[in-house]
Amino acid sequence: MTGTPAVDWPVSEPMVVAGLGADGWDGLGGPARRAIAAAQVLLGSPRQLALIPAAESAAARVPWPSPLLPALPGLLNRYAGQRVCVLASGDPMFFGIGVTLTRLLGAAAVRVLPQPSSASLACARLGWSLAETPVVSAVGRPLETVLPELSDGRRILVLSSDERTPGLLAELLSRNGFGASALTVLEQLGGPDERLGTGTAANWRRPPGDPLNIVAVDCVASPEFPRLTRVPGLPDAVYTGDGQLTKYEIRTLTIAALAPAPGELLWDVGGGSGTIAIEWCRTHSACRAIAFEKVEPRRKQIAENAAALGVPSIDIQGSAPESFAGLPIPDAIFLGGGLTRAGLFEACWEHLPTGGRLVANAVTAESEAVLTTLYARYGGSLRRFQIHRAEPLGGFTAWRPQLPVTQWTVTKPGSAG
């Protein structure tokens, strides 16, 4: 936990967050039972609150409001100073409410009592290694975020939003070349009504079951579909749009120069088809991007490409630098267009923090001249690339040169030059 907690909760009376399994009260250990019995207020979903027998707790039972996050600070302030116990599912720190509460209150004001997570139970049932099994949450997130995790022979777990998630996941896998993948739906894990259902994505006919479920995917890729990994340089053909995109060879070099790290934020200025922002985000699930594009149809195509390639959370803004105000500070900026526009580079440089990276590509002589001037003033690295592609020429093969690209890479020093 860094920064100041958003809610002033007394550390002397920490909030208890008790994980509940599907077996409810019977599966709780002594510390969790004592915390629930001593609580003046129980917070949780209606399902979780119903798992606590009335004889075991005289606390006021308060269901979560909907939507939860906007109302949470006010709700917690209302009960500050009282003995509060929050009921959570499984391990509260595994995609759970415990993470949100520690951010709001500070770690010292929260005492977490976890149960086995749904992922732990699923791997135990399937004989999978928990440490080697990625988990993707579809709870409050677009299901398309599963796509970058898919590769032939890989096993993943998907936390379902509700009973419809398995069927929707089967459709998504089938549309993206993973229809032969084996699916296992695990419902009410650890409880008396635990149930497993299996099938393949392309032939999924199982009706919606229990809303409390997790889906295991044993990935099988079709050789007829393009192979899309997290490594930059996806085929140009997977992007739709008007052809305004950074070609895959230059895109690979550009992402390498931008050097994304987990959790970092990119500003992609002159988004075009969104290729740089999309492949930045695909390198790691925690990477974020804001794309700036002045042309409305292109903003639409960025959104469509981002969803189709599994990173639908990219923030798409209008013209730069007019849209810069109030946005989070980037770790890196890619300037893919507008180099000759007065004031654009200066606005980007102003918003870049110390240690932030800027990468700019130029194709025209005019924009290349701008980069040469900036390189002389700010330093960094200046490179020129030209790609040749083999193409048919009559009955032979010839090398067809692509337009050369000049690339400037610079890190902002402690004081602007």
C-alpha positions in Angstrom: 0.0 0.0 0.0 1.4 3.4 -1.0 0.0 6.8 -0.6 -2.6 8.1 1.8 -5.6 5.8 2.6 -8.9 7.2 1.1 -10.9 6.4 4.3 -9.7 7.3 7.8 -10.2 3.9 9.5 -8.9 3.5 13.1 -5.9 1.1 13.2 -6.8 0.3 16.8 -10.0 -1.4 15.6 -9.0 -3.1 12.3 -11.7 -4.3 9.9 -11.7 -8.0 9.6 -12.2 -9.5 6.1 -13.2 -13.2 6.5 -13.0 -15.5 3.5 -15.9 -17.9 3.1 -15.9 -21.0 1.1 -19.0 -22.6 -0.6 -19.4 -24.7 2.6 -20.1 -21.5 4.5 -20.0 -21.5 8.3 -18.9 -25.1 8.5 -15.6 -24.4 6.7 -14.6 -21.5 8.9 -11.7 -21.7 11.3 -11.7 -20.4 14.9 -10.3 -16.9 14.2 -12.9 -16.2 11.5 -15.8 -17.5 13.6 -14.7 -15.4 16.6 -14.4 -12.3 14.4 -17.9 -12.8 13.0 -19.4 -13.5 16.4 -17.8 -10.3 17.9 -18.8 -8.1 15.0 -21.3 -5.3 15.3 -21.7 -5.0 11.6 -21.4 -7.7 8.8 -20.9 -6.5 5.3 -21.2 -8.8 2.3 -23.3 -9.9 -0.6 -26.8 -11.3 0.2 -25.5 -14.8 -0.6 -22.5 -14.5 1.8 -24.6 -12.9 4.6 -27.1 -15.8 4.3 -24.3 -18.3 4.9 -23.9 -17.1 8.5 -26.4 -18.7 10.9 -28.5 -16.2 12.9 -27.5 -17.9 16.1 -23.8 -17.3 15.5 -24.0 -13.5 15.0 -26.2 -10.7 16.3 -24.5 -8.1 14.1 -26.4 -5.8 11.7 -26.2 -7.3 8.2 -25.5 -4.8 5.5 -25.5 -5.9 1.9 -23.1 -4.3 -0.5 -24.6 -1.4 -2.5 -24.7 -1.4 -6.3 -22.6 -0.1 -7.9 -20.1 -0.9 -5.1 -17.0 1.1 -5.7 -18.5 4.7 -5.8 -20.5 4.1 -2.7 -17.8 2.2 -0.7 -16.0 5.2 1.0 -19.2 6.6 2.3 -20.4 3.2 3.5 -17.2 2.6 5.4 -17.1 6.1 7.0 -20.6 5.4 8.3 -19.3 2.4 10.3 -15.8 3.7 11.3 -15.1 3.0 14.9 -17.4 0.0 15.1 -16.4 -3.7 15.0 -16.9 -4.5 11.3 -16.4 -7.8 9.6 -16.5 -8.1 5.8 -17.5 -11.4 4.3 -15.6 -12.3 1.1 -15.3 -15.3 -1.2 -12.4 -17.6 -0.7 -9.1 -15.7 -0.5 -10.1 -11.9 -0.2 -6.7 -10.9 -1.7 -7.2 -13.0 -4.8 -9.2 -10.7 -7.2 -11.3 -10.0 -4.1 -12.7 -7.2 -1.9 -9.6 -7.4 0.4 -7.5 -5.7 -2.3 -9.9 -2.8 -2.6 -10.2 -2.4 1.2 -6.5 -2.3 1.9 -6.1 0.4 -0.8 -8.9 2.4 0.8 -8.0 1.9 4.5 -4.3 1.0 4.5 -2.9 -2.5 5.3 -2.6 -1.8 9.0 -6.4 -1.1 9.3 -7.4 -4.5 7.7 -7.0 -8.0 9.1 -7.5 -10.6 6.4 -8.5 -14.2 7.2 -8.3 -16.1 3.9 -9.8 -19.4 2.8 -8.5 -21.4 -0.2 -9.2 -19.5 -3.4 -11.3 -20.9 -6.2 -8.1 -21.2 -8.2 -6.4 -23.3 -5.5 -9.5 -25.6 -5.3 -9.7 -25.9 -9.1 -6.1 -26.9 -9.5 -6.5 -29.4 -6.6 -9.4 -31.0 -8.4 -7.7 -31.0 -11.8 -4.2 -32.0 -10.7 -2.8 -28.7 -12.2 0.1 -26.8 -10.8 -1.3 -23.6 -9.3 2.1 -21.8 -9.6 2.1 -22.5 -13.4 -1.6 -21.7 -14.2 -2.5 -18.2 -15.2 -5.8 -16.8 -13.9 -7.9 -14.3 -15.7 -10.9 -12.6 -14.1 -14.0 -11.9 -16.1 -15.7 -10.4 -13.0 -16.3 -6.7 -13.9 -13.9 -7.0 -16.9 -14.5 -7.7 -20.6 -14.1 -11.4 -21.4 -11.8 -10.6 -24.3 -9.0 -10.1 -21.8 -8.6 -13.8 -21.9 -7.3 -13.7 -25.5 -3.6 -12.7 -24.9 -3.2 -15.6 -22.5 -4.1 -18.2 -25.1 -1.5 -20.4 -26.7 -1.4 -24.0 -27.8 -0.9 -26.4 -24.9 -1.3 -23.8 -22.2 -3.7 -24.2 -19.3 -5.5 -21.2 -17.8 -8.3 -20.5 -15.3 -11.1 -18.0 -15.9 -13.0 -16.6 -13.0 -16.6 -16.3 -14.2 -18.8 -13.3 -13.8 -21.9 -15.5 -13.7 -23.5 -18.6 -15.0 -23.3 -17.3 -18.6 -19.6 -16.9 -18.7 -18.7 -20.5 -19.7 -20.9 -20.4 -22.8 -19.6 -17.0 -23.8 -16.1 -18.1 -23.3 -16.7 -21.2 -25.5 -17.9 -18.8 -28.3 -14.9 -16.5 -27.9 -12.5 -19.4 -28.1 -14.2 -20.8 -31.1 -14.1 -17.5 -33.0 -10.4 -17.1 -32.3 -9.0 -20.4 -33.4 -9.2 -22.3 -30.0 -12.5 -24.2 -30.7 -10.8 -27.6 -29.9 -9.8 -26.5 -26.4 -11.2 -28.6 -23.5 -13.3 -26.7 -21.0 -14.1 -27.8 -17.4 -16.7 -25.8 -15.5 -16.2 -26.2 -11.7 -19.2 -25.0 -9.7 -19.6 -24.4 -5.9 -16.1 -25.6 -5.2 -15.6 -26.9 -1.7 -19.3 -27.0 -0.9 -21.9 -29.8 -0.7 -23.2 -28.9 -4.2 -19.9 -29.0 -5.9 -20.2 -30.1 -9.6 -17.9 -30.4 -12.6 -18.9 -30.3 -16.3 -16.7 -30.8 -19.3 -16.7 -30.4 -23.1 -14.9 -28.6 -26.0 -15.4 -25.0 -26.9 -16.6 -25.6 -30.4 -19.2 -28.2 -29.2 -20.3 -26.5 -26.0 -23.9 -27.3 -25.4 -24.0 -27.2 -21.6 -26.8 -24.9 -20.3 -26.0 -22.2 -17.8 -25.6 -23.6 -14.3 -24.5 -22.1 -11.0 -23.3 -18.5 -11.0 -20.5 -19.4 -8.6 -18.1 -21.1 -11.0 -14.6 -21.1 -12.5 -13.7 -22.4 -15.9 -10.5 -24.4 -16.7 -9.2 -24.1 -20.3 -6.8 -26.6 -21.8 -5.8 -24.7 -24.9 -5.7 -26.3 -28.3 -4.9 -23.9 -31.2 -6.0 -24.4 -34.8 -3.1 -24.3 -37.3 -5.5 -22.4 -39.7 -5.6 -19.3 -37.5 -2.7 -16.8 -37.2 -0.5 -17.4 -34.2 -0.8 -14.4 -31.9 1.5 -14.2 -28.9 2.4 -11.5 -26.4 5.6 -10.8 -28.3 5.3 -7.6 -30.4 5.0 -7.9 -34.2 1.6 -9.3 -34.8 0.7 -9.8 -38.5 -0.6 -6.6 -40.1 -3.6 -8.6 -41.4 -5.1 -9.0 -37.9 -5.7 -5.2 -37.8 -8.7 -3.6 -39.5 -8.9 0.0 -40.6 -7.8 2.3 -43.4 -4.2 1.1 -43.6 -2.8 3.8 -41.3 -0.7 1.5 -39.1 2.9 0.9 -38.2 4.1 -2.1 -40.1 5.0 -5.1 -38.0 8.8 -5.0 -38.5 8.9 -1.4 -37.4 6.3 -2.0 -34.7 8.5 -4.7 -33.2 11.5 -2.3 -33.1 9.3 0.5 -31.7 7.9 -1.6 -28.8 11.4 -2.7 -28.0 12.5 0.9 -27.9 9.6 1.9 -25.7 10.6 -1.0 -23.3 7.2 -1.7 -21.5 7.3 -3.0 -18.0 4.3 -4.4 -16.0 2.0 -1.7 -14.8 3.4 1.1 -17.0 1.3 3.6 -18.9 1.9 4.5 -22.6 0.6 7.6 -24.4 0.3 6.6 -28.1 0.1 10.0 -29.9 -1.3 9.6 -33.4 -3.0 6.3 -32.8 -4.0 5.3 -36.4 -5.1 1.7 -36.1 -3.9 1.5 -32.5 -1.1 -1.0 -33.2 1.5 0.4 -30.8 -0.9 0.9 -27.9 -2.4 -2.6 -28.4 0.9 -4.4 -28.6 2.3 -2.4 -25.6 -0.7 -3.7 -23.6 -0.4 -7.2 -24.8 3.1 -7.5 -23.4 1.7 -7.8 -19.9 -1.8 -7.8 -18.5 -1.0 -4.9 -16.2 0.3 -2.6 -18.9 -2.0 0.4 -19.8 -2.3 2.7 -22.7 -4.0 5.9 -23.8 -4.3 6.4 -27.6 -4.8 9.9 -29.1 -6.4 10.1 -32.5 -8.1 13.2 -34.0 -10.1 11.3 -36.7 -13.3 9.8 -35.3 -13.5 6.7 -37.7 -10.0 5.8 -36.6 -10.9 6.1 -32.9 -13.6 3.6 -33.7 -11.2 1.2 -35.4 -8.7 1.4 -32.5 -11.5 0.3 -30.2 -12.5 -2.5 -32.5 -8.9 -3.7 -32.9 -8.2 -3.5 -29.1 -11.3 -5.6 -28.3 -10.5 -8.2 -31.0 -6.9 -8.5 -29.7 -7.8 -8.8 -26.0 -7.0 -5.4 -24.6 -10.4 -3.6 -24.7 -9.5 -1.3 -21.8 -7.3 1.0 -23.8 -8.4 4.6 -23.2 -9.1 6.4 -26.6 -8.9 10.2 -26.6 -9.2 12.8 -29.3 -6.7 15.2 -30.8 -3.3 15.8 -29.1 -2.2 17.9 -27.2 -5.8 19.3 -26.6 -6.8 16.0 -24.8 -3.8 15.9 -22.5 -5.2 17.8 -19.6 -6.2 15.8 -16.5 -4.9 12.5 -17.7 -2.5 10.3 -15.7 1.2 10.8 -16.2 2.7 8.4 -18.7 5.8 6.3 -18.3 6.5 6.4 -22.0 5.2 8.3 -25.0 5.2 7.2 -28.6 4.9 10.0 -31.1 3.9 8.4 -34.3 2.5 11.4 -36.2 2.3 15.2 -36.0 6.0 15.8 -35.6 5.8 18.9 -37.8 2.8 20.3 -35.9 3.9 23.3 -33.9 4.0 22.7 -30.1 3.1 18.9 -30.2 6.5 17.6 -29.2 6.9 20.3 -26.6 3.5 19.4 -25.0 4.6 15.7 -24.9 7.9 16.5 -23.4 6.3 18.7 -20.7 4.0 15.9 -19.6 6.7 13.2 -19.6 8.2 12.7 -16.1 11.8 12.5 -15.2 13.1 9.1 -16.4 10.2 8.7 -18.9 10.9 7.5 -22.4 9.9 9.0 -25.7 10.1 7.3 -29.0 9.3 9.1 -32.3 9.2 7.6 -35.8 9.5 9.7 -39.0 8.9 8.8 -42.6 8.9 12.1 -44.4 11.9 14.3 -45.0 10.3 17.1 -43.1 9.6 15.0 -40.0 13.0 13.5 -40.2 14.5 17.0 -40.1 12.5 17.7 -36.9 14.0 14.5 -35.3 17.5 15.5 -36.3 17.0 18.9 -34.6 15.6 17.3 -31.5 18.4 14.8 -31.3 21.0 17.6 -31.4 19.2 19.3 -28.5 18.1 16.5 -26.3 20.5 13.6 -27.1 19.2 10.1 -27.0 19.6 7.6 -29.9 18.8 8.2 -33.6 18.5 5.3 -36.0 17.3 4.7 -39.5 15.6 1.4 -40.6 14.7 0.1 -44.0 12.9 -3.1 -44.5 13.0 -5.1 -47.7 10.3 -7.7 -48.4 10.6 -10.5 -51.0 7.9 -10.3 -53.6 7.2 -12.0 -57.0 8.7 -10.4 -60.1 7.6 -12.3 -63.1 8.7 -15.9 -62.6 11.3 -14.7 -60.1 11.6 -13.1 -56.6 12.8 -9.6 -56.0 13.4 -7.5 -52.9 10.8 -4.7 -52.6 12.0 -1.9 -50.3 9.7 -0.3 -47.9 9.8 3.4 -46.9 12.8 4.0 -44.6 11.9 5.0 -41.0 13.9 7.2 -38.8 13.5 6.6 -35.1 14.5 8.8 -32.2 14.6 7.3 -28.7 15.3 9.5 -25.6 14.9 9.4 -21.8 14.0 12.6 -20.0 16.7 13.6 -17.7 16.4 15.2 -14.3 16.3 18.7 -15.7 15.0 19.5 -19.2 17.5 20.5 -21.7 
